[in-house]
Amino acid sequence: MKKSQTLIVVVAMVMMFLLLEVSYGNRVIKGSKAMNLCNMSEDDLKICKPSVTKPNPVDPSLDCCTALSKADLTCLCSYKNSMVLPLYGIDPDLAMQLPAKCSLTPPTTC
């Protein structure tokens, strides 16, 4: 019974992810809002992705650090143990190191 409940939760999360991907990834409706996560635009997230992707992460660029300085770091911390980050190819451990690499103070609760 426990395995089936876990499977249901995983399937539901995958379906939710796919729904979000279709909603935000394929902007069919002209003028629809771009994705914004914790005060970071989709472009901001893409700028920082090379710094949080294995196997060869690079140091964050000035543009990445500028984008991260405007982000809601507490909000980003809420994704720390989420299954969402790996689905986008983001390594959570590398992501948690990014504020320090940009000389930003991470939230104390992160």
C-alpha positions as CSV (number, residue, x, y, z in Angstrom):
1,M,0.0,0.0,0.0
2,K,2.8,2.4,0.9
3,K,4.5,1.9,-2.5
4,S,1.3,2.7,-4.4
5,Q,0.8,5.9,-2.4
6,T,4.4,7.0,-3.2
7,L,3.8,6.2,-6.8
8,I,0.6,8.3,-6.9
9,V,2.5,11.2,-5.3
10,V,5.3,11.0,-7.9
11,V,2.9,10.7,-10.8
12,A,0.9,13.7,-9.5
13,M,4.1,15.8,-9.2
14,V,5.3,14.8,-12.7
15,M,1.9,15.7,-14.1
16,M,2.0,19.1,-12.3
17,F,5.5,19.7,-13.7
18,L,4.3,18.9,-17.2
19,L,1.3,21.2,-16.8
20,L,3.6,24.0,-15.7
21,E,6.0,23.3,-18.5
22,V,3.2,23.5,-21.1
23,S,1.7,26.6,-19.5
24,Y,4.9,28.5,-19.1
25,G,7.2,26.8,-21.6
26,N,5.0,27.1,-24.7
27,R,3.6,30.7,-24.7
28,V,1.0,30.3,-27.3
29,I,-1.1,33.2,-26.2
30,K,0.3,36.4,-27.4
31,G,1.2,38.8,-24.6
32,S,1.2,36.1,-21.9
33,K,3.4,36.7,-18.9
34,A,6.8,35.2,-18.9
35,M,7.7,32.8,-16.0
36,N,9.0,34.5,-12.9
37,L,10.4,32.5,-10.0
38,C,11.3,34.3,-6.7
39,N,11.8,37.6,-8.5
40,M,14.0,36.0,-11.2
41,S,12.9,36.0,-14.8
42,E,13.3,33.0,-17.1
43,D,16.3,34.8,-18.7
44,D,17.9,35.4,-15.2
45,L,17.5,31.7,-14.4
46,K,19.1,30.8,-17.8
47,I,22.0,33.1,-17.1
48,C,22.8,31.3,-13.9
49,K,22.2,27.8,-15.1
50,P,25.8,27.1,-16.1
51,S,26.9,27.7,-12.5
52,V,24.5,25.2,-11.0
53,T,24.7,22.4,-13.6
54,K,27.0,19.4,-13.3
55,P,29.4,18.0,-14.3
56,N,31.4,21.2,-15.0
57,P,29.8,24.2,-13.3
58,V,31.4,27.5,-14.0
59,D,31.8,30.5,-11.7
60,P,28.8,32.7,-11.8
61,S,29.0,35.6,-14.2
62,L,28.5,39.2,-13.2
63,D,25.0,39.1,-14.9
64,C,24.1,36.0,-12.9
65,C,25.2,37.7,-9.6
66,T,23.3,40.8,-10.5
67,A,20.1,38.8,-11.2
68,L,20.6,36.8,-8.0
69,S,21.0,40.0,-5.9
70,K,17.5,41.0,-6.9
71,A,16.0,37.6,-6.2
72,D,14.0,36.6,-3.2
73,L,16.6,34.2,-1.6
74,T,14.2,33.0,1.0
75,C,11.8,32.0,-1.7
76,L,14.6,30.2,-3.6
77,C,15.6,28.4,-0.5
78,S,12.2,26.8,-0.4
79,Y,13.3,24.8,-3.5
80,K,16.3,23.4,-1.7
81,N,14.9,19.9,-1.2
82,S,12.5,20.0,-4.0
83,M,12.4,17.5,-6.8
84,V,11.8,20.4,-9.3
85,L,15.5,21.5,-9.5
86,P,16.9,18.2,-10.8
87,L,14.1,18.1,-13.4
88,Y,15.6,21.3,-14.8
89,G,19.1,20.0,-14.6
90,I,20.0,22.1,-11.6
91,D,22.1,20.6,-8.9
92,P,20.6,21.7,-5.5
93,D,24.0,21.7,-3.7
94,L,25.5,23.9,-6.4
95,A,22.5,26.2,-6.3
96,M,22.8,26.6,-2.5
97,Q,26.5,27.7,-3.0
98,L,25.6,30.4,-5.5
99,P,24.8,33.3,-3.1
100,A,28.2,33.0,-1.4
101,K,30.0,32.8,-4.7
102,C,28.2,36.1,-5.6
103,S,29.2,37.6,-2.2
104,L,25.5,37.6,-1.1
105,T,24.4,36.7,2.3
106,P,22.1,33.7,2.2
107,P,19.0,33.6,4.5
108,T,19.8,32.2,7.9
109,T,17.0,29.6,7.5
110,C,18.3,28.2,4.3
